[in-house]
Amino acid sequence: MRYEEVVPEVLAGERVDRVVAMVTGLSRAEVAALVDGGGVTLQGRTVTTRSQRLSAGDRLEIEAPEAGALASLAPDPSVLVPLVHEDEHLLVVDKPAGLVVHPGAGQPAGTLVHGLLARFPEIAAVGDPSRPGIVHRLDKGTSGLLLVARTQAAYDALVAALSSRAVHRRYRALAWGHVEAPRGLIDAPIGRSARLATRMTVDERGKEARTRYEVLARYDEPVAVTELACELETGRTHQIRVHLRSIGHAVVGDPQYDGVRESLPVGRPFLHAERLGLEHPVHGGALTFSSPLPADLTEVLGRLTRATES
C-alpha cells in the first residue's frame, strides 16, 4: 500500500521510523526492514537513516506491504523455482515471465517468495519480512536472473554491492524503431508518475537512473525494431522500460509504456535478464551466470528480417 503524507507541525522533530509506524501500523522491526529496503522517501529522496528527524511540511512517501501480506507468506510447494545456482548463502533464480516475485496489491499468493519459502524456509528471517531474501526485483513480465539471499550476511553484502554498482546486470531487449547510435548512455532520473501511481516516468525530481545500451541487431521486416543489450548502472523500478520509451524506442510488447502494437504481437514485454556478474557476498570470488533467451522471445526474433546495413 502506498502512503503520501505531509508532516504536520505537531510531528516536527519526530524520527522518521516512528512516524512511518504511526502511519502504517507496522511494528518497529517491520518499519526497520521497510526503510532498509528503500521503501520510504522524504522530499523525493530515499531514506537511509531511520533516526532522521522530520520537519513540518516535509513530504513523506511510503511503499508498505498490504495489510495481512506478512500473514499470507505461507510456503507454497506448487510454485516452481528454477535455479541456476545454490549454495549456503546465495540462490540465483531463472525467473519465468508471468511469475510475480513477492506478494503485493492484487497478488497475495502464488509468488516466487511463496515457492522459495517451501524449499528454503530459512529465508523467512532474511531481509524485508514482506519479501524475505529478495535483494532486487524483476517485473512480472520480465524473465531471467534474480539474486536471492539465504542468510542475513549475504543479504547485507548483496544490498551493499547493488548500491555501489558492483553487480553487473545485462538485459536483452527489443525496442520499437531503429536505434541509430551503436551504443549509448541514458542518464535521466526516474520518479513515480503523478497521473498514474503504477507507472514511472523521467522526472528531474526523481532518483538518479543510468542505463547503458548497445545495438545487437536492427530489423526492418515486418516492422522496424532494434535488438539491444542493456546494462543497469542503477536499479530503479521499470528503469529499462521507462528509459527506452523516453528516447522514443519503447520496449516491444510492453503494455504500460506504449509498446503494444498489432504489427508485431508479443505476449509480454520483450525483456530478459540474461547475465549476472558479482563477487560472492560471503566467500568472495567472481561469479558469472547467464540465461538463454526464452523460447517465446526467440520465436519473436525468428519472425524478423535483419535490416541491410549501409
C-alpha positions as CSV (number, residue, x, y, z in Angstrom):
1,M,0.0,0.0,0.0
2,R,1.2,3.5,-0.9
3,Y,1.0,6.3,1.6
4,E,1.8,10.0,0.9
5,E,1.9,12.3,4.0
6,V,2.8,16.0,4.6
7,V,4.3,16.2,8.0
8,P,2.2,18.4,10.3
9,E,3.6,20.8,12.8
10,V,2.8,18.5,15.7
11,L,5.2,15.8,14.4
12,A,8.1,18.2,13.6
13,G,11.2,16.8,15.2
14,E,10.0,13.2,15.3
15,R,12.1,10.3,14.0
16,V,11.1,9.1,10.5
17,D,10.7,5.5,11.7
18,R,8.3,6.5,14.4
19,V,6.1,8.5,12.0
20,V,6.2,5.6,9.5
21,A,5.0,3.2,12.2
22,M,2.2,5.7,13.2
23,V,1.0,6.0,9.6
24,T,1.2,2.3,8.6
25,G,0.6,0.5,11.8
26,L,3.7,-1.7,11.2
27,S,5.9,-3.0,14.0
28,R,9.3,-1.4,14.8
29,A,11.0,-4.4,13.1
30,E,8.8,-4.2,10.0
31,V,9.5,-0.4,9.7
32,A,13.2,-1.0,10.0
33,A,13.1,-3.6,7.2
34,L,10.9,-1.2,5.1
35,V,13.4,1.7,5.5
36,D,16.4,-0.6,4.9
37,G,14.7,-1.9,1.7
38,G,14.3,1.6,0.3
39,G,10.5,1.7,0.9
40,V,10.5,5.2,2.4
41,T,11.3,8.5,0.7
42,L,11.5,12.0,2.2
43,Q,11.3,15.0,-0.2
44,G,11.7,12.6,-3.1
45,R,14.9,11.0,-1.7
46,T,15.2,7.5,-0.3
47,V,15.6,7.5,3.5
48,T,18.7,5.6,4.6
49,T,18.8,6.6,8.3
50,R,15.8,5.5,10.5
51,S,16.6,8.1,13.1
52,Q,16.4,11.1,10.7
53,R,14.3,13.9,12.1
54,L,11.3,15.3,10.2
55,S,10.4,19.0,9.7
56,A,6.9,20.4,9.3
57,G,5.9,20.4,5.6
58,D,8.2,17.5,4.6
59,R,6.7,15.2,2.0
60,L,6.9,11.6,3.2
61,E,6.1,8.7,0.8
62,I,5.9,5.1,2.0
63,E,5.6,1.8,0.0
64,A,4.3,-0.6,2.7
65,P,3.2,-4.2,2.4
66,E,-0.5,-4.7,2.1
67,A,-2.4,-5.3,5.4
68,G,-2.2,-9.0,6.1
69,A,0.6,-9.6,3.5
70,L,3.0,-10.8,6.1
71,A,0.5,-13.3,7.4
72,S,-0.1,-14.6,3.8
73,L,3.5,-15.7,3.4
74,A,2.7,-19.4,3.7
75,P,5.1,-21.8,1.8
76,D,3.7,-23.0,-1.5
77,P,5.5,-26.0,-3.0
78,S,3.3,-25.7,-6.1
79,V,5.3,-22.6,-7.2
80,L,8.3,-23.9,-9.2
81,V,11.6,-22.1,-8.6
82,P,14.1,-22.7,-11.4
83,L,17.6,-22.4,-10.0
84,V,20.9,-21.8,-11.8
85,H,23.0,-21.6,-8.6
86,E,22.5,-22.7,-5.0
87,D,24.9,-22.5,-2.0
88,E,24.5,-22.0,1.7
89,H,24.3,-18.2,1.3
90,L,23.1,-17.4,-2.2
91,L,20.5,-18.5,-4.7
92,V,20.3,-17.4,-8.4
93,V,16.8,-17.9,-9.8
94,D,16.0,-18.0,-13.5
95,K,12.5,-16.5,-13.2
96,P,10.0,-17.3,-15.9
97,A,7.8,-14.5,-17.3
98,G,4.5,-14.2,-15.6
99,L,5.7,-15.1,-12.1
100,V,5.4,-12.3,-9.6
101,V,8.4,-12.0,-7.3
102,H,6.7,-11.2,-4.0
103,P,3.2,-10.6,-2.7
104,G,1.6,-7.2,-3.0
105,A,-1.5,-5.4,-4.2
106,G,-3.6,-7.9,-6.3
107,Q,-1.2,-10.8,-5.8
108,P,-1.4,-12.1,-2.2
109,A,-0.3,-15.7,-3.1
110,G,1.4,-17.8,-5.7
111,T,4.6,-15.7,-5.9
112,L,8.2,-16.6,-6.2
113,V,8.7,-15.9,-2.5
114,H,6.0,-18.5,-1.6
115,G,7.8,-21.1,-3.7
116,L,11.2,-20.2,-2.2
117,L,9.8,-20.5,1.4
118,A,8.7,-24.1,0.6
119,R,12.2,-25.1,-0.4
120,F,14.3,-22.7,1.7
121,P,12.3,-21.8,4.9
122,E,15.3,-20.1,6.5
123,I,14.9,-17.1,4.2
124,A,11.9,-16.1,6.3
125,A,14.3,-14.4,8.7
126,V,16.4,-12.7,5.9
127,G,15.9,-9.1,4.9
128,D,12.5,-7.4,4.5
129,P,9.8,-9.5,6.2
130,S,7.3,-8.8,3.4
131,R,9.7,-10.1,0.7
132,P,12.2,-12.3,2.5
133,G,15.5,-13.0,0.8
134,I,14.8,-10.7,-2.1
135,V,17.5,-8.1,-2.8
136,H,16.3,-6.9,-6.2
137,R,13.2,-7.5,-8.3
138,L,12.2,-8.3,-11.8
139,D,8.8,-7.2,-13.1
140,K,6.1,-9.9,-13.6
141,G,6.5,-9.8,-17.4
142,T,10.3,-9.9,-17.3
143,S,12.2,-13.2,-17.4
144,G,15.7,-14.0,-16.3
145,L,18.2,-14.0,-13.5
146,L,17.4,-12.9,-9.9
147,L,19.6,-12.9,-6.8
148,V,18.1,-14.3,-3.5
149,A,19.9,-14.2,-0.1
150,R,19.7,-17.3,2.2
151,T,21.5,-15.6,5.1
152,Q,21.4,-12.1,6.6
153,A,25.1,-11.7,6.0
154,A,24.6,-12.4,2.3
155,Y,21.6,-10.1,2.1
156,D,23.5,-7.2,3.7
157,A,26.5,-7.7,1.3
158,L,24.3,-8.0,-1.8
159,V,22.4,-4.9,-0.9
160,A,25.7,-3.0,-0.5
161,A,27.1,-4.4,-3.7
162,L,24.0,-3.3,-5.7
163,S,24.1,0.1,-4.1
164,S,27.8,0.5,-5.0
165,R,27.1,-0.8,-8.6
166,A,29.4,-3.8,-8.1
167,V,26.8,-6.2,-9.6
168,H,26.9,-6.4,-13.4
169,R,23.3,-6.9,-14.8
170,R,22.7,-7.2,-18.5
171,Y,19.3,-7.5,-20.2
172,R,18.2,-8.3,-23.7
173,A,15.5,-6.1,-25.1
174,L,13.7,-5.5,-28.4
175,A,12.7,-1.8,-28.9
176,W,10.5,-0.1,-31.5
177,G,12.2,1.7,-34.3
178,H,15.8,1.8,-35.4
179,V,18.1,3.0,-32.6
180,E,20.7,5.0,-34.6
181,A,23.7,5.2,-32.2
182,P,25.5,1.8,-32.0
183,R,25.8,2.3,-28.2
184,G,24.8,5.0,-25.7
185,L,24.0,6.0,-22.1
186,I,20.6,7.1,-21.0
187,D,21.2,9.3,-17.9
188,A,17.8,10.5,-16.7
189,P,16.2,10.5,-13.2
190,I,13.1,8.4,-12.7
191,G,10.2,9.1,-10.4
192,R,6.6,7.9,-9.9
193,S,4.0,9.3,-12.3
194,A,1.8,12.0,-10.8
195,R,-1.1,10.8,-13.1
196,L,-0.9,7.1,-12.6
197,A,0.7,5.6,-9.4
198,T,1.5,2.3,-11.1
199,R,3.7,4.0,-13.7
200,M,7.1,5.6,-13.5
201,T,8.4,8.5,-15.6
202,V,11.5,10.5,-16.3
203,D,11.3,13.3,-13.8
204,E,14.0,15.8,-12.7
205,R,12.8,15.4,-9.1
206,G,13.2,11.6,-9.3
207,K,16.1,9.2,-8.4
208,E,19.3,9.0,-10.4
209,A,19.0,6.4,-13.1
210,R,21.6,5.3,-15.7
211,T,21.2,2.7,-18.4
212,R,23.8,1.8,-21.0
213,Y,22.8,0.1,-24.2
214,E,24.4,-1.5,-27.3
215,V,22.8,-2.3,-30.5
216,L,22.9,-6.0,-31.3
217,A,20.8,-6.1,-34.5
218,R,18.4,-3.9,-36.4
219,Y,15.4,-5.4,-38.2
220,D,13.1,-3.9,-40.9
221,E,10.6,-6.6,-41.8
222,P,7.8,-6.9,-41.0
223,V,8.5,-3.8,-38.8
224,A,11.4,-1.6,-37.8
225,V,12.8,-2.8,-34.4
226,T,16.2,-2.9,-32.7
227,E,17.6,-5.7,-30.6
228,L,19.6,-4.2,-27.7
229,A,21.8,-5.3,-24.8
230,C,21.1,-3.0,-21.8
231,E,23.2,-2.8,-18.7
232,L,22.0,-1.2,-15.5
233,E,24.2,1.2,-13.5
234,T,21.2,1.8,-11.2
235,G,18.2,-0.3,-10.4
236,R,15.1,1.8,-10.5
237,T,11.5,0.5,-10.9
238,H,10.8,-0.2,-14.6
239,Q,14.1,1.5,-15.4
240,I,14.9,0.0,-18.9
241,R,11.3,0.3,-20.0
242,V,11.0,3.9,-18.9
243,H,14.4,4.9,-20.3
244,L,13.9,3.4,-23.7
245,R,10.4,4.9,-24.0
246,S,12.0,8.3,-23.1
247,I,14.2,8.2,-26.2
248,G,11.4,7.2,-28.4
249,H,12.1,3.4,-28.5
250,A,9.5,1.7,-26.2
251,V,10.1,-2.0,-25.4
252,V,8.2,-4.2,-27.8
253,G,5.2,-5.8,-26.1
254,D,5.2,-3.5,-23.1
255,P,1.5,-2.6,-22.3
256,Q,2.4,0.0,-19.7
257,Y,4.8,2.1,-21.7
258,D,3.2,2.2,-25.2
259,G,5.0,-0.9,-26.5
260,V,2.0,-3.0,-27.7
261,R,1.3,-2.8,-31.4
262,E,-0.7,-5.1,-33.7
263,S,2.1,-5.1,-36.3
264,L,4.2,-7.3,-34.0
265,P,2.2,-9.1,-31.4
266,V,4.2,-10.3,-28.4
267,G,2.5,-11.7,-25.3
268,R,4.7,-9.8,-22.8
269,P,7.5,-7.2,-22.8
270,F,10.5,-8.3,-24.8
271,L,12.9,-8.0,-21.8
272,H,15.1,-10.7,-20.4
273,A,17.7,-10.6,-17.6
274,E,20.4,-12.6,-19.4
275,R,23.6,-12.1,-17.4
276,L,24.7,-11.5,-13.8
277,G,28.2,-10.9,-12.6
278,L,29.3,-10.4,-9.0
279,E,31.6,-11.4,-6.2
280,H,30.3,-14.0,-3.8
281,P,28.7,-12.0,-1.0
282,V,30.3,-14.0,1.8
283,H,33.2,-16.2,0.4
284,G,34.4,-13.7,-2.2
285,G,35.5,-14.9,-5.7
286,A,34.0,-13.9,-9.1
287,L,30.6,-15.4,-10.1
288,T,29.1,-15.2,-13.5
289,F,25.7,-16.5,-14.5
290,S,23.8,-16.5,-17.8
291,S,20.3,-17.4,-19.0
292,P,19.5,-18.1,-22.6
293,L,16.7,-16.2,-24.3
294,P,13.4,-18.0,-23.6
295,A,11.6,-19.8,-26.4
296,D,8.8,-17.2,-26.7
297,L,11.2,-14.4,-27.3
298,T,13.4,-16.5,-29.6
299,E,10.3,-17.1,-31.7
300,V,9.7,-13.4,-32.0
301,L,13.2,-12.9,-33.4
302,G,12.5,-15.7,-35.8
303,R,9.7,-13.6,-37.4
304,L,12.0,-10.7,-38.2
305,T,14.4,-9.9,-41.1
306,R,17.6,-8.1,-40.4
307,A,18.0,-4.6,-41.9
308,T,20.6,-4.1,-44.6
309,E,23.3,-2.0,-43.0
310,S,24.7,0.7,-45.3
